[in-house]
Amino acid sequence: MARHINPSNSTNKTIDAIDRKRERERQVMLKKARENSRELAVSLVQRLIDQHIIETNSASAIQESIEQQLCAMGDMEEFEMRYKIAPIRNLTQDPNIISLFITQYVIEDLLEHSNIQDIFGDDLDVYRAVDSILSALRPK
């Protein structure tokens, strides 16, 4: 019996390879985020305060909250993570998924934190501040 050759098969293989590469990168980034959560949270909160994105009366409480998010991301299903970042997923080209997640956390959930007085700037300003710290997680 003759084998049917599907010309789009090479396209499917390419797409599958890209998907596998992105998933590996995502896993590496999540692992790094968990391992370095304390340092990243300290740097991130300091950056958000320095750039006048957040106003807080307890930086340490905010650091703990962000540290918990960085650790919890590794245990989340991909669907949960994508659902969380859905409102801002088109914010930039080739976004860092961890930066998007933390940006959405700052915009949506951190706003309700008892130690946050106010959050300033638009979504892109927050993303840029967050990504300036979390871009270190991306494999080169």
RODO-2510 file (C-alpha; in nm, 4 decimals, decimal comma):
residues 140
     n   res          X          Y          Z
     1     m     0,0000     0,0000     0,0000
     2     a     0,1364     0,3374    -0,0974
     3     r     0,2016     0,5893     0,1742
     4     h     0,0179     0,9186     0,1448
     5     i     0,2499     1,2129     0,1877
     6     n     0,0932     1,5119     0,3537
     7     p     0,2734     1,8309     0,2481
     8     s     0,1486     2,0104     0,5587
     9     n     0,3113     1,7469     0,7805
    10     s     0,6355     1,9450     0,7815
    11     t     0,4403     2,2493     0,8973
    12     n     0,2855     2,0477     1,1799
    13     k     0,6279     1,9214     1,2860
    14     t     0,7607     2,2764     1,2884
    15     i     0,4680     2,4018     1,4952
    16     d     0,5072     2,1099     1,7368
    17     a     0,8789     2,1835     1,7721
    18     i     0,8073     2,5503     1,8475
    19     d     0,5432     2,4515     2,1038
    20     r     0,7824     2,2100     2,2737
    21     k     1,0543     2,4761     2,2855
    22     r     0,8167     2,7330     2,4391
    23     e     0,6963     2,4824     2,6966
    24     r     1,0569     2,3990     2,7952
    25     e     1,1349     2,7714     2,8262
    26     r     0,8227     2,8218     3,0356
    27     q     0,9196     2,5378     3,2702
    28     v     1,2745     2,6723     3,3080
    29     m     1,1414     3,0214     3,3813
    30     l     0,8924     2,8916     3,6381
    31     k     1,1665     2,6919     3,8093
    32     k     1,3959     2,9957     3,8230
    33     a     1,1099     3,2115     3,9524
    34     r     1,0451     2,9672     4,2358
    35     e     1,4135     2,9266     4,3245
    36     n     1,4782     3,3024     4,3258
    37     s     1,1384     3,4209     4,4447
    38     r     1,2622     3,6152     4,7470
    39     e     1,5279     3,8117     4,5589
    40     l     1,2968     3,8747     4,2656
    41     a     1,0168     3,9949     4,4928
    42     v     1,2475     4,2359     4,6761
    43     s     1,3842     4,3779     4,3497
    44     l     1,0410     4,3944     4,1910
    45     v     0,8732     4,5781     4,4784
    46     q     1,1653     4,8193     4,4959
    47     r     1,1349     4,8871     4,1209
    48     l     0,7577     4,9411     4,1473
    49     i     0,8082     5,1857     4,4340
    50     d     1,0985     5,3667     4,2631
    51     q     0,8986     5,4135     3,9435
    52     h     0,5982     5,5354     4,1431
    53     i     0,3797     5,2488     4,0215
    54     i     0,2685     5,1455     4,3699
    55     e     0,2256     5,3380     4,6902
    56     t     0,2375     5,1217     5,0007
    57     n     0,2731     5,1508     5,3752
    58     s     0,4486     4,8113     5,4046
    59     a     0,6909     4,7081     5,1339
    60     s     0,7681     4,3823     5,3163
    61     a     0,4026     4,2734     5,3063
    62     i     0,3901     4,3397     4,9333
    63     q     0,7183     4,1515     4,8857
    64     e     0,5730     3,8486     5,0655
    65     s     0,2620     3,8630     4,8501
    66     i     0,4594     3,8760     4,5254
    67     e     0,6955     3,6053     4,6491
    68     q     0,3954     3,3789     4,7105
    69     q     0,2724     3,4433     4,3560
    70     l     0,6133     3,3623     4,2079
    71     c     0,6184     3,0331     4,3976
    72     a     0,2561     2,9441     4,3218
    73     m     0,2886     2,9883     3,9446
    74     g     0,4788     2,6624     3,9102
    75     d     0,1868     2,4682     4,0567
    76     m    -0,0755     2,6265     3,8326
    77     e    -0,2235     2,4571     3,5303
    78     e    -0,1418     2,6258     3,2016
    79     f    -0,5116     2,7015     3,1517
    80     e    -0,5293     2,8879     3,4839
    81     m    -0,2253     3,0926     3,3953
    82     r    -0,3535     3,1792     3,0471
    83     y    -0,6957     3,2663     3,1883
    84     k    -0,5341     3,5067     3,4356
    85     i    -0,3306     3,6879     3,1693
    86     a    -0,6039     3,6878     2,9030
    87     p    -0,7020     4,0557     2,9500
    88     i    -0,3469     4,1760     2,8799
    89     r    -0,1962     3,9019     2,6624
    90     n    -0,1681     4,1371     2,3625
    91     l     0,0045     4,4108     2,5601
    92     t     0,3379     4,3616     2,3822
    93     q     0,4902     4,1424     2,1172
    94     d     0,6672     3,8319     2,2477
    95     p     0,5717     3,8923     2,6122
    96     n     0,7273     3,7184     2,9069
    97     i     0,4436     3,5036     3,0462
    98     i     0,5685     3,5435     3,4034
    99     s     0,5851     3,9211     3,3654
   100     l     0,2325     3,9190     3,2229
   101     f     0,1081     3,7107     3,5152
   102     i     0,2670     3,9339     3,7785
   103     t     0,1496     4,2464     3,5914
   104     q    -0,2068     4,1179     3,5967
   105     y    -0,1651     4,0303     3,9640
   106     v    -0,0515     4,3861     4,0413
   107     i    -0,3295     4,5443     3,8367
   108     e    -0,6122     4,3204     3,9514
   109     d    -0,5346     4,1542     4,2847
   110     l    -0,2675     4,3638     4,4530
   111     l    -0,4958     4,6641     4,4234
   112     e    -0,7149     4,4993     4,6893
   113     h    -0,4210     4,4324     4,9257
   114     s    -0,4612     4,6044     5,2623
   115     n    -0,1098     4,7554     5,2473
   116     i    -0,1506     4,9114     4,9021
   117     q    -0,2548     5,2726     4,9095
   118     d    -0,2701     5,3226     4,5334
   119     i    -0,1418     5,1928     4,1992
   120     f    -0,0460     5,4379     3,9260
   121     g     0,0210     5,4047     3,5542
   122     d    -0,1400     5,2086     3,2780
   123     d    -0,1023     4,8371     3,2080
   124     l     0,2011     4,8872     2,9831
   125     d     0,3829     5,0970     3,2463
   126     v     0,3293     4,8236     3,5038
   127     y     0,4379     4,5525     3,2572
   128     r     0,7577     4,7387     3,1678
   129     a     0,8495     4,7841     3,5342
   130     v     0,7771     4,4180     3,6111
   131     d     0,9538     4,2885     3,3007
   132     s     1,2617     4,5000     3,3710
   133     i     1,3199     4,2674     3,6684
   134     l     1,1655     3,9388     3,5504
   135     s     1,3270     3,9424     3,2048
   136     a     1,6303     3,7911     3,3780
   137     l     1,4330     3,4651     3,3992
   138     r     1,4147     3,4248     3,0226
   139     p     1,6610     3,1802     2,8707
   140     k     1,9016     3,3416     2,6293
***
